[in-house]
């Protein structure tokens, strides 16, 4: 009996081992195909990204194509605060309470001055506009 029981146990163990190995092989194939598909997706994304470029390279390319006004940059760095302070005081809408037309023009100018408070060239243009439209003496 012991011999037959031992033979049956070995036979059953072999069947279980063969069955589990075949399951492992099919599951390995399943995960292998998932890995291959993921790799294909990653390669596709990398190739697609290289074709379109990214925002950094586009920004650098546009910056290289533009003309740079170094005079405006230097004046904006050192002289813009004084000009901005002078313009915001002289062109403030509260200086024209009785004249609605000038008040509206001053309001628009004041908004533009506030938007361009670091651009010396634009503030000079706004100063000339204020002299013309509001008759302000600087």
C-alpha positions as CSV (number, residue, x, y, z in Angstrom):
1,X,0.0,0.0,0.0
2,X,2.8,2.4,0.8
3,X,4.3,1.8,-2.6
4,X,1.1,2.5,-4.4
5,X,0.3,5.5,-2.2
6,X,3.8,6.9,-2.9
7,X,3.4,6.3,-6.6
8,X,0.0,8.1,-6.6
9,X,1.5,11.0,-4.6
10,X,4.3,11.4,-7.1
11,X,1.9,11.1,-10.1
12,X,-0.4,13.8,-8.5
13,X,2.6,16.0,-7.7
14,X,3.8,15.7,-11.3
15,X,0.4,16.6,-12.7
16,X,0.1,19.6,-10.4
17,X,3.7,20.7,-11.3
18,X,3.0,20.4,-15.0
19,X,-0.3,22.3,-14.7
20,X,1.3,25.1,-12.6
21,X,4.2,25.4,-15.1
22,X,1.8,25.7,-18.0
23,X,-0.2,28.4,-16.1
24,X,3.1,30.2,-15.4
25,X,4.1,30.1,-19.0
26,X,0.8,31.5,-20.2
27,X,0.9,34.2,-17.5
28,X,4.5,35.1,-18.5
29,X,3.3,35.5,-22.1
30,X,0.5,37.7,-21.0
31,X,2.8,40.0,-19.0
32,X,5.4,40.0,-21.8
33,X,2.8,41.2,-24.3
34,X,1.7,44.0,-21.9
35,X,5.4,45.0,-21.5
36,X,5.9,45.1,-25.3
37,X,2.7,47.2,-25.7
38,X,3.9,49.6,-23.0
39,X,7.3,49.9,-24.7
40,X,5.7,50.7,-28.0
41,X,3.6,53.4,-26.4
42,X,6.6,55.0,-24.8
43,X,8.6,54.9,-28.0
44,X,5.7,56.5,-29.9
45,X,5.4,59.3,-27.3
46,X,9.1,60.0,-27.4
47,X,9.2,60.2,-31.2
48,X,6.0,62.3,-31.3
49,X,7.4,64.7,-28.7
50,X,10.7,65.2,-30.7
51,X,8.7,66.1,-33.8
52,X,6.6,68.8,-32.2
53,X,9.3,70.2,-29.9
54,X,8.6,71.7,-26.5
55,X,7.7,75.2,-25.3
56,X,11.2,75.9,-24.2
57,X,12.8,75.5,-27.6
58,X,10.0,77.5,-29.2
59,X,10.5,80.3,-26.7
60,X,14.3,80.3,-27.3
61,X,13.7,80.3,-31.1
62,X,11.3,83.2,-30.9
63,X,13.6,85.2,-28.6
64,X,16.5,84.7,-31.0
65,X,14.4,86.0,-33.9
66,X,13.4,89.2,-32.1
67,X,15.4,92.4,-32.1
68,X,16.6,93.3,-28.7
69,X,16.5,97.0,-27.6
70,X,19.3,97.1,-25.1
71,X,18.8,100.9,-24.6
72,X,15.3,100.2,-23.4
73,X,16.5,97.4,-21.2
74,X,19.1,99.6,-19.5
75,X,16.7,102.6,-19.1
76,X,14.0,100.3,-17.9
77,X,16.4,99.0,-15.2
78,X,17.7,102.3,-13.9
79,X,15.3,105.2,-14.9
80,X,11.8,103.7,-15.1
81,X,10.8,104.2,-11.5
82,X,11.2,108.0,-11.6
83,X,9.3,108.2,-14.8
84,X,6.6,105.9,-13.6
85,X,6.1,107.8,-10.3
86,X,5.9,111.1,-12.2
87,X,3.3,109.7,-14.7
88,X,1.1,108.1,-12.1
89,X,0.9,111.3,-10.2
90,X,0.3,113.7,-13.2
91,X,-2.1,111.4,-15.1
92,X,-4.2,110.2,-12.2
93,X,-7.9,110.4,-13.0
94,X,-8.6,112.2,-9.7
95,X,-6.8,115.3,-11.0
96,X,-9.6,115.9,-13.5
97,X,-12.8,115.6,-11.4
98,X,-14.8,118.3,-13.3
99,X,-14.0,117.3,-16.9
100,X,-15.5,114.0,-17.7
101,X,-13.7,113.7,-21.1
102,X,-10.3,114.3,-19.6
103,X,-11.1,112.1,-16.6
104,X,-11.9,109.2,-19.0
105,X,-8.7,109.8,-21.0
106,X,-6.7,110.0,-17.8
107,X,-8.3,106.7,-16.6
108,X,-7.3,104.9,-19.8
109,X,-3.8,106.4,-19.7
110,X,-3.4,105.5,-16.0
111,X,-4.3,101.9,-16.7
112,X,-1.8,101.7,-19.5
113,X,0.9,103.3,-17.3
114,X,0.1,100.7,-14.6
115,X,0.4,97.8,-17.1
116,X,3.7,99.1,-18.5
117,X,5.4,100.3,-15.3
118,X,8.6,98.4,-16.2
119,X,8.8,99.4,-19.9
120,X,10.7,102.7,-20.3
121,X,10.0,103.1,-24.0
122,X,6.2,102.6,-23.6
123,X,6.1,105.0,-20.7
124,X,7.8,107.7,-22.8
125,X,5.1,107.1,-25.5
126,X,2.4,107.4,-22.8
127,X,4.0,110.6,-21.5
128,X,3.8,112.1,-25.0
129,X,0.2,111.0,-25.3
130,X,-0.6,112.6,-22.0
131,X,1.0,115.9,-23.1
132,X,-1.1,115.9,-26.3
133,X,-4.5,114.7,-24.9
134,X,-4.4,116.1,-21.3
135,X,-2.3,119.2,-21.9
136,X,0.0,118.3,-18.9
137,X,3.3,120.1,-18.5
138,X,6.1,117.9,-17.2
